[in-house]
Amino acid sequence: MKKIVFTLCAALLLSGGFVHAQSKKNDKIKKEKAVDTQSIYQFKVEDLSGETFDFATLKGKKVLIVNTASKCGYTPQYEQLEAIYKEYKDKGFVVIGFPANNFNSQEPGTNKDIETFCKLNYGVSFPMMAKISVKGNDMSPIYQFLTQKDKNGVKDSEVKWNFQKYLIDEKGHLAEVYFSKTKPDAPEIVNWIKQ
């Protein structure tokens, strides 16, 4: 009888340990899923050619996301964006451009027009996405993520003008926001890339 009671107690203890271990495992999975909703890797967008661009392909890389325009005082920043992309692309860094026509209609062209403009005038080789809206009622989901703390888990911001820069770390989380006047090759951005 003692042997049966002992066996039952041992079985209960072991199953309790299993349940506890299973519960911890489930908590870890839930935590990982929660982190995923605050990473850029959940997004798939369309590029200038109409192909799907999956942000999950950028895991482990630092990313600079910028809203661009062809007829803006800051348009020459394409040159610096291309330069830092070329310098650091083999070191785990990428620039992603999102053309937008939200500010004084400074990006009126079609995706094809934008692609031609970028290549002819600035030799842009970094990934350029299809034209989107970065503010207002029709704001793209990826920019909702970038600008809303309840989505990105870091901070609220507002896109104030063309060529605003969002830095994303190697885990897909928002790291910092820089306004248009901060050049792409500014020390604070380059130092962040090199860290």
C-alpha positions in Angstrom: 0.0 0.0 0.0 2.8 2.4 0.9 4.5 1.6 -2.4 1.3 2.6 -4.3 0.9 5.8 -2.3 4.5 6.7 -2.9 4.2 5.9 -6.7 1.0 8.1 -6.9 2.8 11.0 -5.0 5.8 10.7 -7.3 3.6 10.7 -10.4 1.7 13.8 -9.1 4.9 15.6 -8.4 6.3 14.8 -11.8 3.1 15.8 -13.6 3.1 19.1 -11.6 6.6 19.8 -12.7 5.7 19.0 -16.3 2.6 21.3 -16.1 4.8 24.0 -14.6 7.5 23.5 -17.4 4.8 23.5 -20.0 3.3 26.7 -18.5 6.7 28.4 -18.6 7.2 27.3 -22.2 3.7 28.8 -23.2 4.6 32.0 -21.4 7.8 32.3 -23.3 6.0 31.7 -26.6 3.4 34.4 -25.7 6.2 36.8 -24.9 7.9 36.1 -28.2 4.7 36.7 -30.1 4.1 40.0 -28.2 7.6 41.2 -29.2 6.9 40.2 -32.8 3.9 42.6 -33.0 6.3 45.4 -32.1 8.8 44.6 -34.8 8.9 45.7 -38.4 9.2 42.1 -39.6 5.4 41.7 -39.6 5.1 43.9 -42.7 5.0 43.1 -46.4 4.8 46.0 -48.8 5.0 46.6 -52.5 8.1 47.9 -54.1 8.4 50.3 -57.1 8.2 47.4 -59.5 5.1 46.0 -58.0 6.9 43.1 -56.3 6.3 42.1 -52.7 8.9 43.2 -50.2 8.9 41.2 -47.0 10.6 43.1 -44.0 11.2 39.7 -42.4 14.1 39.3 -44.9 15.9 42.1 -43.0 16.2 40.2 -39.7 19.6 40.9 -38.2 20.1 44.1 -40.2 20.0 47.8 -39.1 17.5 49.7 -41.3 17.0 53.3 -42.1 13.4 54.0 -43.4 12.9 57.4 -45.1 9.9 59.0 -46.8 11.1 60.5 -50.1 10.0 63.1 -52.7 11.4 64.2 -56.0 10.6 67.9 -55.9 11.7 68.8 -52.3 14.4 71.0 -51.0 15.7 67.9 -49.2 15.7 65.7 -52.4 19.5 65.9 -52.7 19.6 63.8 -49.6 19.1 60.9 -52.0 22.9 61.2 -52.7 23.9 60.8 -49.1 21.3 58.0 -48.6 22.9 56.1 -51.5 26.4 56.8 -50.2 25.8 55.4 -46.7 23.9 52.4 -48.2 26.8 51.6 -50.5 29.3 52.0 -47.7 27.5 49.9 -45.1 25.3 47.4 -47.0 27.8 44.6 -46.7 28.0 45.3 -42.9 24.4 44.6 -42.1 22.7 47.9 -43.0 20.0 48.8 -45.5 18.1 52.0 -46.5 14.4 51.6 -47.5 12.7 54.5 -49.3 9.0 55.2 -49.3 8.0 57.9 -51.8 5.0 60.0 -50.5 3.1 62.9 -51.8 1.9 64.2 -48.4 3.8 67.5 -48.4 3.0 70.2 -50.9 2.5 67.6 -53.7 6.2 67.2 -53.9 6.0 63.6 -55.2 3.4 63.8 -58.0 4.9 61.0 -60.2 3.9 57.4 -60.8 6.0 54.6 -59.4 7.7 54.3 -62.8 8.4 58.1 -62.9 9.9 57.9 -59.4 12.1 54.9 -60.3 13.4 56.6 -63.4 14.0 59.9 -61.5 15.9 58.1 -58.7 18.2 56.1 -61.0 18.9 58.9 -63.5 19.6 61.7 -61.0 21.0 59.9 -58.0 21.9 56.3 -59.1 19.7 54.9 -56.3 20.3 51.2 -55.8 18.8 50.8 -52.3 15.2 49.3 -52.1 12.5 51.8 -53.0 8.9 50.9 -52.2 5.7 51.9 -54.0 4.3 55.4 -53.3 2.3 55.5 -50.0 0.8 58.0 -47.6 2.8 58.7 -44.4 0.2 60.7 -42.6 -3.6 61.4 -42.4 -6.6 59.1 -42.6 -5.0 57.0 -45.4 -1.7 56.5 -43.6 0.0 53.3 -44.6 0.0 50.5 -41.9 3.8 50.5 -41.8 3.8 54.3 -41.0 1.1 53.7 -38.4 3.6 51.3 -36.8 6.5 53.8 -37.1 4.6 56.7 -35.6 2.4 55.2 -32.8 3.9 54.0 -29.5 1.0 51.6 -28.9 2.2 49.7 -32.1 6.0 50.1 -32.0 6.4 50.0 -28.2 8.9 52.9 -28.1 7.5 56.3 -29.0 4.9 58.4 -30.7 6.1 60.7 -33.5 4.6 62.5 -36.5 6.0 62.7 -40.0 6.6 66.4 -40.3 8.1 66.6 -43.8 9.8 64.6 -46.6 13.1 62.8 -45.7 12.2 62.0 -42.1 14.3 59.1 -40.9 13.3 56.1 -38.8 16.1 53.9 -37.5 15.2 50.2 -36.9 17.6 47.9 -34.9 18.7 44.4 -35.8 15.7 42.9 -34.0 13.2 45.0 -36.0 12.4 47.5 -33.2 12.3 51.2 -33.6 15.5 52.8 -32.3 15.3 56.5 -33.1 13.6 59.1 -35.3 15.4 62.0 -37.0 13.7 64.9 -38.8 14.4 66.0 -42.4 17.2 68.5 -41.5 19.4 65.7 -40.1 21.4 64.5 -43.1 21.6 60.7 -43.7 25.4 60.8 -43.2 25.2 62.9 -39.9 27.5 61.6 -37.2 24.7 60.4 -35.0 23.3 58.2 -37.8 26.7 56.9 -38.9 27.8 56.1 -35.4 24.5 54.2 -34.8 25.1 52.2 -38.0 28.7 51.3 -36.9 27.8 50.3 -33.3 
